[in-house]
């Protein structure tokens, strides 16, 4: 299940977005609008969903949340932008912090 999340979700919806990858949730975060797409198998699908919803490319970043370990990663092909970020990992610490804060605020209780 891939959806756009604009406000904190409950545990039932959290389970649904975690079903595709059995407890791991791929997220694409719009740091400007403070919304995410969550779930699905590929970050690119969440990226497309947010772009179609009005997000700007330079504001969206891919990451993931493992519900078992509560750890986040910041690795996605959509993060690779030579003019802005020269790696699949989000290199800018401020952006990483924003991505983590928004993700945890919307996805966790």
N, C-alpha and C positions, 0 to 999 in steps of 0.2 A: 504494500500500500504506500503510495507516494502522495503526500498532501502538503499544502502550504499551511504553516502554523503562524498565527498572528498574536496569540495570547497563550498563556500557560495551559497545558493539556492535562487531563487526568490519567491515572494509571492504566485505565482500559485502552485509551487511544495510544498511549505509549507502547503497550504490548502489541497493538496492531501495526504500528510503524516499524517495530523491531522484528516482525515475523519474517520478512524477506531474507534477512541475514542472521536469523536465530540469535537475537540478543544484541546485535551490533546495528547501530542506526547510522546510515549515511546522511549527512546533512549538508545543505548549501545555505549559507548565511548571507543575508543582505545586511551589512553592518550599518548602512545609512538608514534604511527603513526599519531595522530591528525585527525582521521576520526571517523565517527559515522554510525551506522545503525539507521534509524528512521522510525517510523510507526509500524504498526502491532498491535497485541493484547497481545503478550507475549515477555518479555525481552529475554527469552531463544531462540526464533526464530532469533532475532537480534544477539545474542551471537553466534549462530551457523553460521550465515551468515559471521560474521567477522572472526571467526576461520577458515572457509573454504577459506577466502580471504587472510589468512596469519598472522592474529593477534595471539598474545600469550595470554593465559588465564589470566596470572597475570596482564596484561595491560588493560583488558576490565572491564568496570563498568556500571551498570544499573542505570538509572535515568529517570526523566520525566519532561516535560515542559508544563505548563498550559498556553495556549495562551491568555485566557481571563484575568487571574490575573497576568500573566507574572512571576509566581512563579515556582521555581524548587523544586523537591523533589529528594532524593537520596536513595530511598528504592526499593530494588529488591531482589528476591531470589538468583539471580546470584551473588550478592555481598557477600553472606554468604559463607565464606571460612575459616574454623577454623585456618589454619596456617597463614592467611594473614589478615582476617577481620572477627571478631566474631559476626557479626550482619548483618541483611538485609540492614541496613543503612551504608553508607560509613562513617567510623569513622575517617579516616585520613583527617584532614582539608586541607592539601596540595593537596591530590587527589580530594577532593570535589571541590576545587577551579579550578583545571585543568578541571574536568568534566564540570563544569559550564561555564568556559571560552570557551572551545571548542564547546560546545552545542550552546551557544548564538552566537558565531562567525559564525557558519555554518548555523544556522536556522533562525536567526533574521536579519532584515534589519538594 
